[in-house]
Amino acid sequence: MKNTIFSFTIVKSLPELEKVSVEDCNELEEIFFFGSEEEGQVENIFAPFQHVCLPKVRSIKIQTCNKMKFIFPYFVACQCSSLNLLDVESCPQLEQIVKFEQKAISEEEGSGVAVNDSHAKHLLFPNLSWLELKKLPTLNGIFPLV
């Protein structure tokens, strides 16, 4: 089991949540975890509940989470349309802000990674006015370009 804060059940019961602040959680791996690690299962669980996930969150601050590699799964980021402040600091293993769910392409189709076409259909964080990223030595982007 992953070390997380919000499961799918918890998130859907917090539609009025406006602020998330996470500090000094050295064992925390993910903030949002909505299913097993098996391919595709996370998106299948979330699909019936689009527009439910964190519609009013305006501020997310994360500081000193040593094991965290990303902040949002893509489908959670798509639902955070009210987010206007994102502040992330001192997360030494953080690689991406947004993680796309990826699937391997079969040998017949070629090699590499395919990103679901639906990833291109959403404008992420349309109301974001403040982005602060500090002391993130392994950060290689907001989201992967594939």
C-alpha positions as CSV (number, residue, x, y, z in Angstrom):
1,M,0.0,0.0,0.0
2,K,1.3,3.5,-0.9
3,N,1.7,6.2,1.6
4,T,-1.0,8.7,0.5
5,I,-3.3,11.4,1.9
6,F,-6.4,11.3,-0.3
7,S,-8.1,8.1,-1.5
8,F,-10.9,8.3,-4.0
9,T,-13.5,7.9,-1.3
10,I,-12.1,10.7,0.8
11,V,-11.8,13.1,-2.2
12,K,-15.4,12.7,-3.3
13,S,-16.6,13.4,0.2
14,L,-14.8,16.8,0.3
15,P,-16.4,18.9,-2.5
16,E,-16.0,22.1,-0.5
17,L,-12.3,21.7,0.2
18,E,-10.4,24.9,-0.8
19,K,-6.9,24.5,0.5
20,V,-4.4,21.7,0.8
21,S,-1.2,22.1,2.7
22,V,1.3,19.3,3.2
23,E,4.5,19.8,5.2
24,D,7.3,17.6,6.5
25,C,5.8,14.3,5.3
26,N,9.0,12.4,4.6
27,E,7.3,9.0,3.9
28,L,4.5,10.4,1.7
29,E,4.6,9.0,-1.8
30,E,1.5,10.4,-3.4
31,I,-1.2,13.0,-2.3
32,F,-3.9,11.4,-4.5
33,F,-4.2,7.7,-5.0
34,F,-7.4,6.3,-6.6
35,G,-6.8,2.7,-7.2
36,S,-4.3,-0.1,-7.6
37,E,-1.1,0.1,-9.5
38,E,-2.5,-2.1,-12.2
39,E,-2.6,-0.4,-15.6
40,G,-5.8,1.4,-16.4
41,Q,-7.6,0.6,-13.2
42,V,-7.2,4.1,-11.8
43,E,-8.9,5.8,-14.7
44,N,-11.7,3.3,-14.8
45,I,-12.5,3.9,-11.2
46,F,-12.5,7.7,-11.7
47,A,-14.4,7.8,-15.0
48,P,-18.0,7.9,-13.6
49,F,-17.1,10.7,-11.2
50,Q,-15.7,13.3,-13.5
51,H,-16.4,16.9,-12.2
52,V,-16.5,15.6,-8.6
53,C,-12.8,15.8,-7.8
54,L,-11.7,18.9,-5.9
55,P,-13.8,21.5,-7.8
56,K,-13.1,24.3,-5.3
57,V,-9.5,23.8,-4.4
58,R,-7.8,27.1,-4.9
59,S,-4.5,26.6,-3.1
60,I,-2.0,23.7,-2.8
61,K,1.2,24.0,-0.8
62,I,3.6,21.1,-0.5
63,Q,6.9,21.3,1.4
64,T,9.5,18.7,2.4
65,C,8.0,15.5,1.1
66,N,11.1,13.4,0.4
67,K,9.6,10.4,-1.4
68,M,7.0,12.2,-3.6
69,K,7.7,11.9,-7.4
70,F,4.7,13.8,-8.7
71,I,1.8,16.0,-7.3
72,F,-1.2,15.1,-9.5
73,P,-2.3,12.2,-11.6
74,Y,-3.5,13.8,-14.9
75,F,-7.2,13.1,-14.3
76,V,-7.0,14.9,-11.0
77,A,-5.2,17.9,-12.4
78,C,-8.0,18.2,-15.0
79,Q,-10.5,18.6,-12.3
80,C,-8.6,21.4,-10.4
81,S,-10.0,24.2,-12.5
82,S,-10.2,26.6,-9.5
83,L,-6.6,26.2,-8.5
84,N,-4.9,29.6,-8.5
85,L,-1.9,28.9,-6.2
86,L,0.6,26.0,-6.4
87,D,3.6,26.2,-4.2
88,V,6.0,23.2,-4.1
89,E,9.3,23.3,-2.2
90,S,12.0,20.9,-1.0
91,C,10.8,17.6,-2.5
92,P,14.1,16.1,-3.6
93,Q,12.6,13.2,-5.6
94,L,9.9,15.1,-7.4
95,E,10.1,14.5,-11.1
96,Q,6.8,15.9,-12.5
97,I,4.0,18.1,-11.3
98,V,1.4,16.1,-13.4
99,K,1.8,12.4,-14.1
100,F,0.2,11.0,-17.2
101,E,-1.0,7.4,-17.0
102,Q,1.0,5.7,-19.7
103,K,0.7,2.3,-21.4
104,A,3.3,0.5,-23.3
105,I,2.9,0.0,-27.1
106,S,3.0,-3.6,-28.2
107,E,5.9,-4.8,-30.4
108,E,3.5,-5.0,-33.4
109,E,2.8,-1.3,-33.1
110,G,6.4,-0.3,-32.4
111,S,8.3,0.6,-29.3
112,G,7.8,3.4,-26.9
113,V,5.0,4.8,-24.7
114,A,1.6,6.0,-25.8
115,V,-0.3,8.7,-24.0
116,N,-4.1,8.5,-24.2
117,D,-5.4,11.1,-26.7
118,S,-7.8,12.5,-24.1
119,H,-4.7,14.0,-22.4
120,A,-4.7,16.7,-25.1
121,K,-8.3,17.7,-24.6
122,H,-8.0,19.6,-21.3
123,L,-6.5,22.9,-20.3
124,L,-4.8,22.3,-17.0
125,F,-5.1,24.9,-14.2
126,P,-6.8,27.6,-16.2
127,N,-7.0,30.0,-13.2
128,L,-3.4,29.4,-12.0
129,S,-1.9,32.8,-11.2
130,W,0.9,31.8,-8.8
131,L,3.3,29.0,-9.3
132,E,6.3,28.6,-7.1
133,L,8.8,25.7,-7.5
134,K,11.9,25.7,-5.2
135,K,14.5,23.2,-4.3
136,L,13.4,20.5,-6.6
137,P,16.6,19.0,-7.9
138,T,15.1,16.2,-9.9
139,L,12.1,18.1,-11.4
140,N,12.3,17.7,-15.2
141,G,9.0,19.3,-16.1
142,I,5.5,20.2,-15.3
143,F,4.3,17.2,-17.2
144,P,6.1,14.7,-19.5
145,L,6.0,15.5,-23.2
146,V,5.6,12.2,-25.1
